[in-house]
Amino acid sequence: MVPLAAQYGHVARRRRPNKAAVAGAPSMVVAAWHILTTATISTTSAPTTSTPTTQGLAQRKLADLEALGWQATVDPGGSVTLSPPALVA
């Protein structure tokens, strides 16, 4: 059984189905956030920064930020410094 379905079933047996749906909502939000930020569906092992997938994802995200006006500087150690865009009066 899928973990979210198991969680729903467990709560629904003890409480009402509507309360079970609300109780499972934070878990779904966390799962969606991980899928969107890591570009992977499986969370069994976290991707490292050396994989081509995460490097490409990081480059795309930096390019998106720069397109919005942010200045991004990547240090050799991998840390990123962001400067916000200038405010236009």
N, C-alpha and C positions, 0 to 999 in steps of 0.2 A: 504494500500500500504506500502511496505517496505520502511523505511526511506531513504535508499540509492537510491532506484528507484524513490522516490518522489523528491529527490534532483536532480537526473539526469533529470527527466522530467521538472522540473522547469527551470533549466539552459538551456536545449535543446530547450525549447520554446522561450527563449530570445536570445540564441546564437546558434551556430551550434552544432550538436551531438558530434563531436570530441572534442570541447572545453568543453562540458558537461562531457565527460568521464574523461578528464584531471582534471576538477574541482572537481570531486568526488573521485579522487585517494587518496588524503590525508585522507579523511574520512575512506576509506577502509583500509589504512595502520594502522590508529589508532584502528579501530575495530579488525583487525588481531592481533595487539600487545596486546590488552586487552584479547582476547581469549587465546593467547599463554601464557601470564603471569599469568592469574587467573584460567586457565583451566575450564572456564565456558563460555557459549555462551550468556546467558542473562546478561545484564549490568544494570538491573533495581535496584538491590541492591548490593552494594559491599560486598564481603565476609569479615567476621571478622577473626581475627587471631585465634579464639578459635574453629573454625569449623574443623572437622576431615579432610575434603578435603584439606583445605589450609595448615594444619599442615603436612599432607602427602606430599603435593606438595613442601613445603619448605624443608622438609627432603630430598626429591629426588634431588632438586636443589643443596642443600648443598653437598650431596653425589657426584653429578656430578662435582661440583667445586673441591672437594677434590680429585677426580679421575684425574683431570687435574693438580694437584700439589698444589693447593691453600690450605692454612690453614684457617679454619673457626672456630671462637669461638662465641658461642651464650651465651649472658648474661641472667640472670634470667628475666630481664625486656623484653626480646625478641629482643634486638638489636644484630646485627651480626657484628663482626669485621673480616675482611679478610686480610690475608697476602699473597702477590703474591708469586708465585713459584720462587725458586732460578734460576738465569740465569746460563746456562752452557756455558762456553767459548769454 
